[in-house]
């Protein structure tokens, strides 16, 4: 456990002292803090997927053209992924509690506006605001979580529950979006955030203490600008590639601009006195390789939901609601994985958990290559495969979170959780367009049941290969200090 420095927040010191007294137990106050933070993170995860099923109804209700409808998702994704690192560092400088509460207030207001929208322009503006709120709230909430619980079993337990709820929230969003759209209206996919955000904003000030550094460094504006625009370019390029193909000018332009801006960001960070991301932090094996594993974990599992949605609806003929409900099994698997991960981390090591989880995920993802075109036999394979694949994926996610945030002082937890949140959100954002491009390239442009089945099968093979890349990274590059038992 790292020593509490003079720059550490007062609440972090208190939490560390309390955890040191009994690192295995949650106190009454820490349970309330954990509940508030977990409710907020669950809501943010739900928000990523709740509109997916509702998109056709939104298009019909507000007059979106078919070509413009994808911007309902893309506007959110660009903001959420592009600004995460920037807001994570802002939280380090001005206080994570302020950022957390303010961003949830913004999320509630934006959700209310989105639900009341009467034109595409208003709805897209609300989606941008929701994305910005998510970009600020996710790293702030995670950094409050890691600084409220000392490094070790207690933090691992908190991160395990957080990871389980986060992944379950993504699955729940798909189900809830279908239920609300079918039974009420697509507008309730926005309205559902409002009371939850309001409750967190009212309760959080009383139970969460501010986390503020003693000395405030200046903000690296050139670095913040280049990394934000670079991420926006990459995310935009990927979404355009998934929509129109890799050779489309918008895809190539976005990807090229993103790479150049991120290269400029690295050069800037080498020269400024107070860098947004100190390169020494990025040179830590647990930070660099841990975040790569996180990116792969979120790319693979969230995009698998997209692939199986295509398969269930286009090949097996499921309704959107029935397809969404089918992912309840995957959600259950992620909850089980999140509850198992802390115990496995305490008994073994981060590398063991990352490799074992990745192998389980790879085996059961590969099993989906044998899905057929008839409902009975396909569901008999799909349901257990997604359950155990979800268990494995959540072991990797919790292992990544613990790895990427360990060994750093509390003053850098905003940066560490900002990087982890960026990996999470970029992975969620990029997974679907990447796999969509694979599906299209494999011959699903005709959109027939057999063509979709062929395209989905090819994408599942790519998905499995990416999981195995993560296993290799963990086994080869995270040995030594990062791989020691964490308990």
PyMOL commands that set and color helices and strands:
alter all, ss='L'
color gray80, all
select helices_A, chain A and resi 10-21+28-49+55-62+71-82+84-94+96-116+120-148+153-183+188-207+221-244+249-271+279-282+285-315+320-326+328-347+350-370+375-405+410-441+444-446+449-477+480-483
alter helices_A, ss='H'
color red, helices_A
deselect
rebuild
show_as cartoon
